[in-house]
């Protein structure tokens, strides 16, 4: 259920200039049971198998003359413990304010999704959460996941170990983005994230460029992220290039993508990954399948192949039951950090590191 404070609610308390303002409270609660079988076995209560749980506030105001102001404040929630996700940040998923006009574009600032997050979410049959199937979170595992590729913790916020000020590239702190209007279905976005390192203005900075074309059943997006990791004189760069596409025919969708990491740090954690999947909707039933491959450049036999199928039953527009069965075929060189980072390390040993995962859960949106 959404709670909206619109013109009627504000009419008695605000000037006429605010009559077109609105604020919406929204969220997702997602929790499920997870079974993992490898060298050892685990049974877990895990949040976010279908979508990451969250609580958010968003609002918009019509400023007149075609100009609008919008904001989003959205925090992740670990439903199994009640704690905050994204390292405990209050609004760790998104927090930004924008000014937009349809014929000029949108200028936004705050903590915002980087293009790699959007691409690995919108063009993947399984969401890029850390559980619930062969997700795109597997891609980039050779560098501790793509949030951030530089190897900091995917959820850390200062002063957590390894964290960086801008937090990117999946979610970028201290960022400013300009997105063009849609020209026949084509639009471009440019984001800059400042590391705000004292004495080094451009230390830890991120530049994120993306373009997207949507026309009827066809959708394609490409992006490149130039991530300056570290500060002078020891800073290096990590470049992340990605592309994703989808095509819809009636009740059937097919989508896939490719991601490549060029790591210029001394660790040289280069690698690439790709995925392809599809789903079919029959009434309230959704059938899913996806294949994901992740491969680090360095080392031998370090490829991870992830195979998975899933089923979702929509009880209503807001509530769904879901399940997934996935198999992670890990090469002998796929050590810690080289496959899905959500998988507990104790489940594998050098001679037995393949993992089977089953999940059954419920997602409710309001």
Secondary structure, DSSP 8 states (H G I E B T S, - for coil): --EEE-HHHHTTTS-GGGTT-EEEEEEEEEEEEEEEESSSEEEEEEE-SSS--EEEEEEEEEEETTEEEEEEEEEEEETTTTEESGGG-TT-SEEEEEEEETTTEEEEEEEEE-HHHHHHHHT-SS-SSSSSSS-GGGTTGGGT-STTTTSS-SS--TTSTT--SS--SSEEEEEEEEE---BTTEEEEEEEE---BTTBTTTT-EEEEEEEEEETTEEEEEEEEEEEES-TTS-EEEEEEEEEEEEEETTEEEEEEEEEEEE-STT---EEEEEEEEEEEETTEEEEEEEEEEEESSSSS-EEEEEEEEEEEESSSSEEEEEEEEEEEE-TT--TTSS-TTS-GGG-BTTB--EEEEEEEEEEE-
